Every structure is written in structure tokens, then in C-alpha cells.
Amino acid sequence: MDDDVETRVWFVGAGPGDPELLTVKAARLLGSAECCVYAGSLVPDAITSLVPADVQRLDSARMDLTEIVDAMVQAARVGKRVVRLHSGDPSIYGAIAEQMRELDKAGVAYGVVPGVSSFLAAAAALKTELTSPGVAQTVVLTRASGRTHKPERESLAAVSRLGATVCLFLSVDKLADAARELEPEFGSDCPAAVVRHVSRPDQIVVRGTIADIAAKTAAAGITRTALAVFGRALAGAGEDSRLYSRSFEHGYRDGRTQP
């Protein structure tokens, strides 16, 4: 608890939405918050309800950077513990870098508590291993091109040449374009899936291929708050890992060739 004494602002990962997927530290900080600034359009009530009822709550959905930072600084300077609640993990498309820079300028100490990212919760919902031996040993977290600048070297066409499992954030409204960029390398029969509101009671899972995932997603009425996953690893095929092979020797186990 010593680190909490000096740290007035905590950037906390809310995870994908299921309160039971919060880290122990995240739940503790929410329960002891004295001011909570949260993304109301993304963080469900099941998470924000963990904040004490008499605590100041500010929905950042309609606030700009200056308003968000000013609210945190003002609360911190009167000795309040501030929780800045972000969906998923704050380090992935969380836009926390600019907030931290402003807190540095204001001389306000802060910390970051990681959260379970939606791509991890989606893998659990799909009951799949994103890194399948012999199929894909790399996972790419990216987004389709949009208002946020994306370097050409990170285009989906370039990424597809890796043959990795691709997890696409913030892009369900551009799914058809994304599939077209991935298809030349991945193939039209490559498995694809979209998970909306992953881990929440109203979770929706759509499975398909690169050829039909956009149409299936549209038919399901999914237009936002969803993660798309592309890659051969989704098929569930692949080699067994060597890790548990009888012949695989490591510091805790001697290799054995006999049955």
C-alpha cells in the first residue's frame, strides 16, 4: 500500500466488461476511489458500480483532454485518490500517453494498473490458442486505417505477409475493407471471428471466413464495441507443442524417449 500514499491518480484497466476479470488491485482501487473519471460509453455499470456511491464520478465520453486532466488534477491536489478508468488495458488504444504528459507537467504522481485486453477475452470466448505451433507464433494487435494516422508500413496488406494471427481493434465498421486487404495473403477460406461485448452477458460471437465475416457481422447488427480476429490458428489445427513432450528436456524435467 505504500505506493498508494504518493500516487494520487491511477490509470486502471477495467478489462473487457466482466467484473470478475478485474485484477485484484483494480478492484481495490475502485473500492477506495474518491474521484472516478471513466469512459461511460465503454465501461459497463457492472464495473463502475464498484465505486462507492458517494464518490464523484465524471463520464469522460463528452470531455476533451483539457477537461479530463483538469478534473484529475483538481481532485488530486485536494488529496483525493483519483481512478481514471479505461476499458480493456489502458496501454492498448487507451490514449493515456497524452494524459500522463499533462500530469507530468502538473507535477501529479500517477500509476498504471493493467487490465485484461479484449483480444485475450476474445481468445477465451472462442476457445482458441492464438499462437498455434506450426501455424502462427506471432499475434499482431492493430486497427484499420481511419482518422488516426497509421504508417503505410503497418497497413493490413503488409501485416498479412507475416502470416500471424491478426486482432483488429476499433475497426468493425471497416471490416469489409480489412478483409479485402488481408485476403490475398490469408486466402478467402481463412477463419475469422468477431466478438462483440466480449465477456459481458450480451456477448455475441460471429464465426466465418475472410470471405463472409463482414456480411455475417452486418447481419448480426454489430456496428461497434467488437474485436475481429483473423488467422489459421482459429481453426484449432496445428502441431502439439514440444513443451509437454516426453522427449523435451528442461530445468525441471529430464527428457525421456521411452513410452
C-alpha positions as CSV (number, residue, x, y, z in Angstrom):
1,M,0.0,0.0,0.0
2,D,3.0,2.4,0.4
3,D,3.0,3.2,-3.3
4,D,-0.6,4.4,-3.0
5,V,0.3,7.1,-0.5
6,E,2.3,9.2,-3.0
7,T,0.3,8.2,-6.1
8,R,-2.8,10.4,-6.4
9,V,-4.0,9.3,-9.9
10,W,-4.4,5.7,-11.1
11,F,-5.0,4.7,-14.7
12,V,-6.9,1.5,-14.2
13,G,-7.7,-1.1,-16.8
14,A,-11.4,-2.1,-16.5
15,G,-10.9,-5.2,-18.6
16,P,-13.4,-6.4,-21.2
17,G,-16.5,-5.9,-19.0
18,D,-16.9,-8.9,-16.7
19,P,-16.2,-7.6,-13.1
20,E,-14.6,-10.9,-12.3
21,L,-11.9,-10.2,-14.8
22,L,-10.7,-7.1,-13.0
23,T,-7.3,-7.5,-11.3
24,V,-7.4,-7.6,-7.5
25,K,-5.6,-4.2,-7.5
26,A,-8.1,-2.7,-9.9
27,A,-11.0,-3.8,-7.7
28,R,-9.3,-2.5,-4.6
29,L,-8.6,0.9,-6.1
30,L,-12.2,1.2,-7.4
31,G,-13.5,0.5,-3.9
32,S,-11.3,3.1,-2.4
33,A,-11.6,5.8,-5.1
34,E,-12.5,9.3,-4.1
35,C,-13.0,10.5,-7.6
36,C,-13.6,8.4,-10.7
37,V,-13.2,9.6,-14.3
38,Y,-14.4,6.8,-16.6
39,A,-15.3,6.2,-20.3
40,G,-19.0,5.9,-19.9
41,S,-19.5,4.7,-23.5
42,L,-17.2,1.8,-23.0
43,V,-17.1,0.8,-19.3
44,P,-20.3,-1.1,-18.2
45,D,-22.3,-0.3,-15.0
46,A,-21.2,-3.6,-13.5
47,I,-17.7,-2.1,-13.2
48,T,-18.5,1.5,-12.2
49,S,-20.9,0.2,-9.5
50,L,-17.8,-0.9,-7.6
51,V,-17.0,2.8,-6.9
52,P,-18.6,4.0,-3.6
53,A,-22.0,5.6,-4.2
54,D,-21.0,8.9,-2.6
55,V,-17.9,9.4,-4.8
56,Q,-17.6,12.0,-7.5
57,R,-18.0,10.3,-10.9
58,L,-17.2,12.0,-14.2
59,D,-18.1,10.5,-17.6
60,S,-15.3,11.4,-20.0
61,A,-17.3,10.5,-23.1
62,R,-18.1,14.2,-23.7
63,M,-15.0,15.6,-22.2
64,D,-11.9,16.8,-24.0
65,L,-8.3,16.3,-22.9
66,T,-8.1,19.6,-21.0
67,E,-11.3,18.9,-19.1
68,I,-10.3,15.4,-18.2
69,V,-6.8,16.4,-17.0
70,D,-8.2,19.5,-15.1
71,A,-10.7,17.3,-13.2
72,M,-8.0,14.8,-12.2
73,V,-5.5,17.5,-11.2
74,Q,-8.1,19.4,-9.1
75,A,-9.1,16.3,-7.3
76,A,-5.5,15.1,-6.7
77,R,-4.5,18.5,-5.4
78,V,-7.0,18.4,-2.6
79,G,-5.8,14.9,-1.6
80,K,-8.3,12.7,-3.3
81,R,-7.4,9.3,-4.8
82,V,-8.4,9.5,-8.5
83,V,-9.2,6.5,-10.6
84,R,-9.1,7.1,-14.3
85,L,-10.9,4.1,-15.6
86,H,-10.2,2.8,-19.1
87,S,-11.8,-0.2,-20.9
88,G,-9.6,-3.2,-21.5
89,D,-5.9,-2.5,-20.9
90,P,-5.0,1.2,-20.8
91,S,-1.8,0.7,-22.9
92,I,-3.7,-0.5,-26.0
93,Y,-5.5,2.3,-27.8
94,G,-6.1,3.8,-24.4
95,A,-4.9,7.3,-25.3
96,I,-3.2,7.6,-21.9
97,A,0.1,8.9,-23.1
98,E,-1.2,12.5,-23.6
99,Q,-2.9,12.4,-20.2
100,M,0.3,11.3,-18.5
101,R,2.3,14.0,-20.2
102,E,-0.2,16.6,-18.8
103,L,0.0,15.1,-15.3
104,D,3.8,15.3,-15.5
105,K,3.6,19.0,-16.3
106,A,1.2,19.5,-13.4
107,G,3.5,17.6,-11.1
108,V,0.9,15.0,-10.2
109,A,2.1,11.5,-9.4
110,Y,0.3,8.6,-11.2
111,G,0.4,4.9,-11.7
112,V,-1.0,2.4,-14.2
113,V,-2.8,-0.8,-13.4
114,P,-3.0,-3.2,-16.4
115,G,-6.3,-4.8,-17.4
116,V,-7.4,-7.9,-19.4
117,S,-7.5,-6.8,-23.0
118,S,-10.4,-7.6,-25.2
119,F,-8.2,-9.7,-27.5
120,L,-7.4,-12.0,-24.6
121,A,-11.0,-12.3,-23.6
122,A,-12.0,-12.9,-27.2
123,A,-9.5,-15.8,-27.4
124,A,-11.1,-17.3,-24.3
125,A,-14.6,-16.8,-25.8
126,L,-13.5,-18.5,-29.0
127,K,-11.8,-21.3,-27.0
128,T,-8.7,-20.9,-29.2
129,E,-4.9,-20.5,-28.9
130,L,-3.8,-17.5,-30.8
131,T,-0.2,-18.9,-31.1
132,S,-0.7,-22.4,-32.6
133,P,2.6,-24.3,-33.1
134,G,3.3,-24.8,-36.8
135,V,0.6,-22.3,-37.8
136,A,1.2,-18.9,-36.2
137,Q,3.7,-17.9,-33.5
138,T,3.0,-14.2,-33.7
139,V,0.0,-12.1,-32.7
140,V,-0.5,-8.7,-34.3
141,L,-2.7,-6.1,-32.5
142,T,-3.7,-3.4,-34.9
143,R,-6.6,-1.4,-36.4
144,A,-7.8,-0.4,-39.8
145,S,-6.9,2.9,-41.2
146,G,-9.2,5.8,-40.0
147,R,-9.0,9.2,-38.6
148,T,-5.9,8.2,-36.5
149,H,-2.8,8.2,-38.7
150,K,-1.4,4.8,-39.5
151,P,2.0,4.3,-41.1
152,E,1.9,2.6,-44.5
153,R,4.4,0.0,-43.3
154,E,1.7,-1.1,-40.8
155,S,-1.0,-1.5,-43.4
156,L,-3.1,-4.7,-43.2
157,A,-1.7,-5.8,-46.5
158,A,1.8,-5.5,-45.1
159,V,0.8,-7.2,-41.8
160,S,-0.8,-10.1,-43.6
161,R,2.5,-11.1,-45.1
162,L,3.6,-12.2,-41.7
163,G,1.0,-15.0,-41.6
164,A,0.4,-14.1,-38.0
165,T,-2.9,-14.1,-36.1
166,V,-4.4,-10.6,-36.5
167,C,-6.5,-9.0,-33.8
168,L,-8.3,-5.9,-35.2
169,F,-9.4,-3.2,-32.7
170,L,-11.8,-0.3,-33.4
171,S,-12.5,-1.5,-36.9
172,V,-15.7,-3.4,-37.1
173,D,-17.2,-0.7,-39.2
174,K,-14.4,-1.2,-41.8
175,L,-14.5,-5.0,-41.7
176,A,-15.2,-5.5,-45.4
177,D,-12.2,-3.3,-46.4
178,A,-10.0,-5.0,-43.8
179,A,-10.9,-8.5,-45.2
180,R,-10.1,-7.4,-48.7
181,E,-6.6,-6.2,-47.6
182,L,-5.9,-9.5,-45.8
183,E,-7.4,-11.9,-48.3
184,P,-4.6,-12.0,-50.9
185,E,-2.1,-13.5,-48.3
186,F,-4.5,-15.2,-46.0
187,G,-6.9,-16.7,-48.5
188,S,-10.6,-16.4,-48.7
189,D,-11.2,-19.6,-46.6
190,C,-9.0,-18.3,-43.7
191,P,-11.0,-18.5,-40.4
192,A,-12.2,-15.2,-39.0
193,A,-14.4,-14.2,-36.0
194,V,-15.9,-11.1,-34.5
195,V,-16.8,-10.9,-30.8
196,R,-19.0,-8.0,-29.5
197,H,-19.2,-7.1,-25.8
198,V,-16.8,-9.9,-25.0
199,S,-17.2,-11.4,-21.5
200,R,-20.5,-9.4,-20.9
201,P,-23.9,-11.0,-20.6
202,D,-24.9,-9.7,-24.0
203,Q,-21.8,-11.1,-25.7
204,I,-22.2,-12.0,-29.4
205,V,-19.8,-14.3,-31.3
206,V,-19.8,-14.4,-35.1
207,R,-17.6,-17.0,-36.8
208,G,-16.9,-17.2,-40.5
209,T,-14.1,-16.8,-43.1
210,I,-12.4,-13.8,-44.6
211,A,-14.8,-14.1,-47.5
212,D,-18.0,-13.8,-45.4
213,I,-17.2,-12.4,-42.0
214,A,-18.2,-8.8,-42.9
215,A,-21.6,-9.9,-44.2
216,K,-22.2,-12.1,-41.2
217,T,-21.2,-9.4,-38.8
218,A,-23.5,-6.9,-40.5
219,A,-26.4,-9.4,-40.4
220,A,-25.9,-9.7,-36.6
221,G,-26.3,-6.0,-36.3
222,I,-22.8,-5.4,-34.9
223,T,-21.5,-1.9,-35.6
224,R,-19.2,-1.1,-32.7
225,T,-17.6,-2.4,-29.5
226,A,-16.3,-5.5,-31.1
227,L,-13.0,-7.1,-31.8
228,A,-12.2,-9.0,-35.0
229,V,-9.7,-11.9,-35.2
230,F,-8.2,-13.4,-38.4
231,G,-5.9,-16.3,-38.8
232,R,-5.4,-20.0,-39.4
233,A,-4.9,-20.6,-35.7
234,L,-8.6,-20.1,-35.2
235,A,-9.2,-23.5,-37.0
236,G,-7.7,-25.2,-33.9
237,A,-5.4,-27.3,-36.1
238,G,-1.6,-27.4,-35.7
239,E,1.3,-29.3,-34.2
240,D,1.4,-30.2,-30.5
241,S,3.7,-28.0,-28.5
242,R,7.1,-29.5,-27.6
243,L,6.7,-28.2,-24.1
244,Y,4.9,-31.3,-22.7
245,S,6.6,-33.8,-25.0
246,R,8.2,-36.7,-23.1
247,S,11.4,-36.0,-25.1
248,F,11.5,-32.3,-24.2
249,E,14.1,-31.7,-21.6
250,H,14.3,-28.5,-19.4
251,G,15.5,-27.5,-16.0
252,Y,12.6,-29.3,-14.2
253,R,12.3,-32.4,-16.3
254,D,14.7,-34.9,-17.9
255,G,13.8,-35.9,-21.5
256,R,12.6,-39.4,-22.0
257,T,12.4,-41.4,-25.2
258,Q,10.6,-44.4,-23.7
259,P,6.8,-44.5,-23.7
